[in-house]
Structure formats: C-alpha cells, structure tokens
C-alpha cells in the first residue's frame, strides 16, 4: 500500500477520468472529501472496498497496485468468501481507530513492506 494519491490514480486509470471531481462523483463523495483524504493521507477502506465490490476490482490491487486489477470469475469460491469476511472484519476494526492510530498503523505496514522488498 502506498498512499491515497496512488489509490486515487489507480481509480482514475480504471475509470478513465482525470479530475478529483470525477472521482468524487464515482465514489459518491464531494470533492472536498477527496481533497481532505489527500491532505491527511487518509485511506477510506470501507469506501474503497465497496467501490471494488461494485466494479469487480481486486481490493488488493487497488491498495497495492500489484497483481491483476480484475477479480477472476472463480473469485467467488469458498476461500474468497472467507477472505472477504476477513477483510470486512479488518475494515470494521480499522474504523474503530482514530486518524492518528490509523496513520501509525499505515506507516507500520509501509515500513514492513519496504523492509521485505
């Protein structure tokens, strides 16, 4: 996972749009919300997860940019349903954190990923 800017750029690419206004409309948010996400590097996991489900886009790809961006037709097997449930639980837990705690967690994940590369 890089940053909200990277994620928004992937959405722009998928949707073939260029503006924050267009992204805001796609995500059913106002442009000020998108600007706020960028300023604070907030990653709205629940919003992005819903977007991915609706568009059949890989949530992992949207966050990391790695792998295939489309969910395969076989993605509805039992293992994916279990993973889906785990992701929803993770999102629920993340939503219980305040912004400072979320940023600490994101920075920790980023550090771990960079260390592994």
N, C-alpha and C positions, 0 to 999 in steps of 0.2 A: 504494500500500500504506500503510495507516495503522498499526495496531498489532494485536497478538494479540487484544486485547479486541474490536476491531471485527470481526475474523475470527470469533471465537467467537460474537459476537452474530449474525452472518450465519448461522452454523450453527444457532444456536438458532431463528432465524426459519424456516429451511428445514425443520428437524426438528420445529418447533412444541413446543419444550421451553423450560424457564426456568432450570434449575439446572445448575451446573457438574458435578454428579454425573451428570446425564443426558448431558451432552456427553462426559464421560469414558467412559461406557459405549458411546456411539456410536463413539468413536474407539479403543475397546479400550485405554484407559489408566486409571490410577487417578486419583482426584480430586486427590491431592497433586501429580501431574504437571501437571495443568491449572493449579493454583494457582501452581506454580513457573514455568510459562510466563508467566503474567500478571505475577508479581512481577518477573521478569527481562526481560519483553517478548521472549521467545524465540518465534520463528516456526518451528515444526517442518515445514519444507517437504515432506519425504518423507511424513509422516503425512497432511498436508493433501492432497497430490497423490493419494495412494492413496484417500482419502475421496472426492475429486472423481471419480476414475475409477469407483469403485464406485457412486456415486449419480448419475453422468452430469451433474455440475455443472461449470460453467466454472471452471477454476482461476484464470483472470484475474479473474473476477467475485468469487470468494471472497477473493482478496488485495486487490482494489481497490474492490469494491462497484460497479464501473462495467460497463455492458453487460447482456446477458441472462444470467441465472443458469443456464439450462439449455443443455446442449450440443445443437446442432441435429442432426437426423438425418443431414445431409450432412457432419457433422464428421469422418467417417472417410475423407475423401478424402486424396489424396497430400500436399497441403500441410499438413494437420493432423497426419498421421503424422510428417512432418519436424519440425514444431513440437513434437510430443510427444517426439521423440527429443532435441531441443534442450533441452527442459525437464528431461528426465531427466538429461542431461549437466550442466545447471546445478545441479540438486539434488545430484548427485554431488560437484561442485566445492564447493558450499556446505557439505556435510557434512564436508569436509576442514578447514574453518576452525574455530578455537576460538570460544567465545562472544563474546569481546572483538572479534575480527575480524568476526564476523557482525554485531554491533551497529554497528561502524564502517561496514560496507557498507550496512546498512539505513538508517542515518542519512544516508549519502551519497545513496542513492536517494530518500529522502524529501525531502531538500533540492533535488535536481534536479527532482523532480515539482512541488514547491511553486514553484520558480523558473519552470517552464513555465506554470503556471496564472496 
